[in-house]
Amino acid sequence: MNSLITTILLAALLATAAQGGGAVVVVEEPKPDAEESSASGTGLLPLLIVPLVVCVVFCGPKDP
């Protein structure tokens, strides 16, 4: 009985490893043709700095 269980378990383990996979084909995807934009382009920061400067100028302390 013990040898039957051992034989079945061994056959199951060897069969799954032997039939587990096929040929592996590695396909490299082409790189996208997108160009990076320059860091000096207009962004969100100038839109935040301009109102801040305007507020400092107009909301600043008044001369008594």
C-alpha positions in Angstrom: 0.0 0.0 0.0 2.8 2.4 0.9 4.7 1.7 -2.3 1.5 2.3 -4.4 0.9 5.7 -2.8 4.6 6.6 -3.2 4.6 5.6 -6.9 1.4 7.6 -7.6 2.7 10.7 -5.8 6.1 10.5 -7.6 4.4 10.0 -11.0 2.1 13.0 -10.3 5.0 15.3 -9.3 7.2 14.3 -12.2 4.4 14.5 -14.7 3.4 18.1 -13.8 7.0 19.3 -13.9 7.6 17.6 -17.3 4.4 18.9 -18.9 4.3 22.2 -17.1 5.3 24.5 -19.9 6.3 24.9 -23.5 8.7 27.1 -25.4 9.2 30.6 -24.1 9.3 33.3 -26.7 10.6 36.6 -25.6 9.2 39.5 -27.6 10.5 43.0 -26.9 8.0 45.7 -27.3 9.0 48.7 -29.4 9.8 51.8 -27.5 7.2 54.6 -27.9 8.2 57.5 -30.1 7.1 60.1 -27.5 9.5 62.9 -26.8 9.9 64.4 -23.3 8.9 68.0 -23.0 11.5 70.4 -21.7 11.4 71.4 -18.0 11.3 75.1 -18.9 7.9 74.8 -20.5 4.9 76.5 -19.1 3.4 74.6 -16.3 1.4 75.1 -13.1 4.0 76.9 -11.1 3.9 80.2 -13.0 0.2 80.2 -12.7 0.5 80.0 -8.9 3.4 82.5 -8.6 1.8 85.4 -10.6 -1.3 85.7 -8.4 0.8 85.4 -5.3 3.0 88.3 -6.4 0.0 90.4 -7.3 -1.6 89.7 -3.9 1.6 90.6 -2.1 1.8 93.9 -4.0 -1.8 94.9 -3.6 -2.5 93.3 -0.1 0.8 94.4 1.5 1.0 96.7 4.5 -0.3 100.2 4.0 1.7 103.2 4.8 0.1 105.1 7.8 
